[in-house]
Amino acid sequence: MFATMVSLAIGFIALTTGRQVYWLYAGGITLVNIFILTPLFLNVSQTEELLVIATLGGILFGLFTMLFGRPMVILAAFLTGGYLAVILPIQFGLGTTWLSWFAYVLGGVIAVMLVFIWFDTLIIVLSAFAGSSLIVHTLVLGDFDRLLSLFGIAIFGIAIQSILMRYYPEEIDG
C-alpha cells in the first residue's frame, strides 16, 4: 500500500513538474529504478529494506542533481529511457525478461542521445511518460484502456509542463 502511494506521488510529480523541479524528478526516477526494476533483474523481492535503499538512493541522486545540474539530468534521462524500455512492454503483457538488460541499456542510450539534441523538450516528454507509466501501473485496466490512459495522461503532463516552462523558463545549470 505504501509503495503504491509512493509510486503515485512520484508519478504525479514527474508527470506535472518533471522539468521544472528536475532534481525531484531525478531523485524520484532513481527511486523507481531501484525499487521496481531491481526485483526484475536480480531476483529479490520488494521489501521494506529495498524501499529504504531506494529512498536513500533517490535522495542522494536528487542532491547530486541539485549540485551538478545538467550532467545528472542527462543521467536521469538514461534511467528514464531504460525504465520505459523495460516497464512499458511488461505493463502490456509482453514477456521481455530475456532481453531486459539489453532493452534497458538501449532505451537509456537512445534517451541520452535525444536529450543532447532536444534537452528541454525531451526532459518534459520523458518525465511525462515516466509519470504516466507510474500512474497507469497502479490502475486496474485492460491492455487497450491502459494504452489510451498512458498516452492521454502523458499528453496532459506534457501540456502542463509546457505551460509551466513558458512562465518559469529557468535553465538547468551545469
C-alpha positions as CSV (number, residue, x, y, z in Angstrom):
1,M,0.0,0.0,0.0
2,F,2.8,2.4,0.9
3,A,4.7,1.6,-2.2
4,T,1.6,2.3,-4.3
5,M,1.2,5.7,-2.7
6,V,4.9,6.5,-3.2
7,S,4.6,5.4,-6.9
8,L,1.5,7.6,-7.4
9,A,3.2,10.6,-5.7
10,I,6.4,10.2,-7.8
11,G,4.3,9.6,-10.9
12,F,2.3,12.8,-10.3
13,I,5.4,14.9,-9.6
14,A,7.2,13.6,-12.7
15,L,4.1,14.0,-14.8
16,T,3.4,17.6,-13.9
17,T,6.7,19.2,-12.9
18,G,9.5,16.9,-14.1
19,R,11.3,19.7,-16.0
20,Q,10.6,22.5,-13.5
21,V,11.6,20.5,-10.4
22,Y,14.2,18.5,-12.2
23,W,16.1,17.5,-9.1
24,L,13.0,15.9,-7.6
25,Y,12.2,14.1,-10.8
26,A,15.8,12.8,-11.0
27,G,15.6,11.5,-7.4
28,G,12.2,10.0,-8.0
29,I,13.2,8.2,-11.2
30,T,16.2,6.8,-9.3
31,L,14.0,5.5,-6.5
32,V,11.6,3.9,-9.0
33,N,14.5,2.3,-10.9
34,I,15.9,0.8,-7.7
35,F,12.6,-0.3,-6.2
36,I,10.7,-1.5,-9.3
37,L,13.5,-2.8,-11.6
38,T,15.9,-4.4,-9.1
39,P,13.5,-7.3,-8.4
40,L,13.2,-7.9,-12.2
41,F,17.0,-8.0,-12.7
42,L,18.3,-9.6,-9.5
43,N,15.5,-11.9,-8.3
44,V,15.0,-10.1,-5.0
45,S,11.6,-9.2,-3.6
46,Q,10.2,-5.7,-3.0
47,T,10.7,-5.4,0.8
48,E,10.9,-2.5,3.2
49,E,14.7,-2.7,3.1
50,L,14.7,-2.3,-0.6
51,L,12.3,0.7,-0.3
52,V,14.7,2.3,2.3
53,I,17.7,1.7,0.0
54,A,15.8,3.1,-3.0
55,T,14.7,6.1,-1.0
56,L,18.3,6.8,0.1
57,G,19.5,6.4,-3.5
58,G,16.8,8.8,-4.7
59,I,17.6,11.4,-2.1
60,L,21.3,11.2,-2.9
61,F,20.7,11.4,-6.7
62,G,18.4,14.3,-6.1
63,L,21.0,16.1,-4.1
64,F,23.7,15.4,-6.7
65,T,21.3,16.7,-9.3
66,M,20.9,20.0,-7.4
67,L,24.7,20.3,-7.1
68,F,25.8,19.2,-10.6
69,G,22.7,20.0,-12.7
70,R,22.8,19.1,-16.4
71,P,25.1,16.0,-16.3
72,M,22.9,14.5,-13.6
73,V,19.7,15.3,-15.5
74,I,21.3,13.5,-18.5
75,L,21.9,10.5,-16.3
76,A,18.3,10.7,-15.1
77,A,17.2,10.7,-18.8
78,F,19.2,7.4,-19.2
79,L,17.4,6.0,-16.2
80,T,14.1,7.1,-17.6
81,G,14.7,5.7,-21.0
82,G,15.8,2.4,-19.6
83,Y,12.8,2.3,-17.2
84,L,10.4,3.0,-20.0
85,A,12.0,0.4,-22.4
86,V,11.6,-2.3,-19.8
87,I,8.4,-1.5,-18.0
88,L,6.2,-0.5,-20.9
89,P,6.3,-3.9,-22.6
90,I,5.7,-5.6,-19.2
91,Q,2.7,-3.3,-18.5
92,F,1.2,-4.5,-21.7
93,G,1.7,-8.2,-21.0
94,L,4.7,-8.8,-23.2
95,G,7.3,-11.1,-21.8
96,T,10.7,-9.4,-22.2
97,T,12.7,-10.9,-19.4
98,W,15.2,-12.4,-21.8
99,L,16.2,-9.0,-23.2
100,S,15.6,-6.8,-20.1
101,W,19.2,-5.6,-19.7
102,F,19.6,-5.1,-23.4
103,A,16.3,-3.1,-23.6
104,Y,17.2,-1.1,-20.6
105,V,20.6,0.0,-21.9
106,L,19.2,0.6,-25.4
107,G,16.4,2.7,-24.1
108,G,18.8,4.7,-21.9
109,V,21.3,5.3,-24.7
110,I,18.5,6.4,-27.1
111,A,17.1,8.8,-24.4
112,V,20.5,10.3,-23.8
113,M,21.2,10.8,-27.5
114,L,17.9,12.5,-27.9
115,V,18.4,14.7,-24.8
116,F,21.6,16.0,-26.3
117,I,19.6,17.2,-29.3
118,W,16.3,18.4,-27.6
119,F,17.2,18.9,-24.0
120,D,14.2,20.7,-22.5
121,T,11.6,19.1,-24.8
122,L,12.8,15.6,-24.2
123,I,13.1,16.0,-20.4
124,I,9.4,17.1,-20.5
125,V,8.4,14.1,-22.7
126,L,10.4,11.6,-20.7
127,S,9.2,12.8,-17.3
128,A,5.6,12.9,-18.6
129,F,5.7,9.3,-19.9
130,A,7.5,8.1,-16.8
131,G,4.9,9.7,-14.6
132,S,2.1,8.5,-16.7
133,S,3.5,4.9,-16.6
134,L,3.8,5.0,-12.8
135,I,0.2,6.2,-12.5
136,V,-1.2,3.7,-15.0
137,H,0.8,1.0,-13.3
138,T,-1.4,1.4,-10.2
139,L,-4.7,1.3,-12.1
140,V,-6.5,-1.9,-12.9
141,L,-7.2,-1.6,-16.6
142,G,-7.3,-3.7,-19.8
143,D,-4.5,-3.5,-22.2
144,F,-6.2,-1.1,-24.6
145,D,-7.5,1.1,-21.8
146,R,-4.1,1.1,-20.3
147,L,-2.6,2.2,-23.6
148,L,-5.1,5.0,-24.0
149,S,-4.7,6.1,-20.4
150,L,-0.9,6.1,-20.7
151,F,-0.9,8.3,-23.8
152,G,-3.7,10.5,-22.5
153,I,-2.1,11.1,-19.1
154,A,1.3,11.7,-20.7
155,I,-0.1,14.3,-23.2
156,F,-1.8,16.0,-20.2
157,G,1.5,16.1,-18.4
158,I,3.4,17.4,-21.5
159,A,0.8,20.2,-21.8
160,I,1.1,21.2,-18.1
161,Q,4.9,21.2,-18.2
162,S,5.0,23.2,-21.5
163,I,2.8,25.8,-19.9
164,L,4.9,25.9,-16.8
165,M,8.1,26.2,-18.8
166,R,6.6,29.2,-20.7
167,Y,6.0,31.0,-17.4
168,Y,9.0,29.7,-15.5
169,P,11.8,29.2,-18.1
170,E,14.7,28.6,-15.7
171,E,17.7,27.0,-17.0
172,I,19.3,23.8,-15.7
173,D,22.9,24.7,-14.7
174,G,25.9,22.5,-15.3
